[in-house]
């Protein structure tokens, strides 16, 4: 079976017929069951929104606004249609932003991406995403279980134990970040452990450089990527064709000019805006803050949905480091807690395929070891990531308004 279901290969006319029914129904659901969207879409007649072109009349809801709306109206800013106690799980992303998971199989819709990556019922999947606070572990686990796979919930870290589990259990595939897969494979060589059962991998949360993909291929592993977020679930995924990413059947993709809701021409880079058909969390024209572009034509793999180029950067200074969003507000919070820092700038780079972030701090005098350790601890506490420190004299950092400077370069 080449496709997960017939939705993936339907012609565009059939897809537009589906939109004529699905869009009004989702807008009505949001208006009647989500307090926030009752306000946001108060002047919209659902019956008049039946196509992609009609969506342009609807306002944009920005990811950056989630933090404020959830603070004012906890826990979900009035955007969900179900009570918190009716959910299966609640997660926390950096910010903090709280993410709901409803009581439906494959809530995050990762099954389609796993199938495209070669996973099949009856296989064992080694899941190295975190099962704590953030939803990544659950996103992949529930998708795999809905597909009929068993899951080893490895989580993050403990590389030697990861290697031993793979050598003992012989899973067919891996899910996690590409950098951690390389770490595991390198550690297996060091330990002379046999992890050759892993023949396929679905990776996400960070870039997969072509050279690293080729390294995995040389080691007998086919690695494909998917693009998903804690707010929307699966957005798009790679197939064997390796020509962009196919939009998931559970979302509608737009590319708009950053800072506006105006669609850009096909092929032009802009901000990715998503409308989801999730009944429990009906995000409509949700601006992700990510940049991408629509690719023309149909994928050689035969799937007919919209193709995007994948993640091309951020429309704002927010960036993603080792799968976690780091926002300017988080950097500001770190600096605020340490008055000896006059000004700060977070530099994000990649060394040996590993994301590295360094907080460059302007100081008027050298800091002692205790204060430096305290700043490092604050970075871990606020950003949920480890960060290095660099100290420079007052007035040294550029006066360009940047709080986060992502200097990573991908091939």
TAWO-V820185 format. One line per field, one symbol per residue. phi: phi as a letter, one per 20 degrees, with the letter a starting at -180 (. if undefined). burial: I if it has 24 or more other C-alpha atoms within 12 Angstrom, else O. A space follows every 10 residues. Layout:
BEGIN
phi->???
burial->???
END
This chain:
BEGIN
phi->.ecfbfffdf ffffffffff effgffffgf fecdgffgef dgedegfedc bgfffgfefe degfefgfff ffcfecmmee dcfffeeebc dcdgqecece ceecglgeme gfffffeofc gneddeddef ddmeeggfgf fffffffoee ceefmdmlgf ffffffffel febccqefff ffgfffffff eldedfffdb bddanbfdfg ffgfffffen cedddccbcf edmfdbbecg flcmcefffe cddcdcfgnc defdfgnefb eedcddeffe befdleefne eabeefmdff fnfdfgdcfn fdpdfcegcd clndfddgff fffffffcgf efbcbeedcc clmdfcccee decebgefff ffffffffgf feembececb dcfgneffec nfdccedfcd f
burial->OOIIOOOIIO OOOOIOOOII OIIIIIIIII IIIIIIIIOI IOOOOIOOII IIOOIIOIII IIIIOIIOII OOOOIIIIII IIIIOOOOII IIIIIIIIII IIOOOIIIII IIIIIIIIII OOIIIIIIII IOIIIIIIII IIIIIIIOII IIIIIIOOII OIIIIIIOII IIIIIIIIII IIIIIOIIOO OOOIIIIIII IIIIIIIIIO OIIOOIOOOO IIIIIIIIII IIIIIIIIII OIIIIIIIII IIIIIIIIII IIIOOOOOII IIIIIIIIII IIIIIIIIII IIIIIOOIIO OIIIIIIIII IIIIIIIIII IIIIIIIIII IIIIIOOIOI IIIIIIIIII OOIIIIIIII IIIOOOOOOO OIOOIIOIII OIIIIIIIII IOOOOOIOOO OOIIIIOIOO O
END
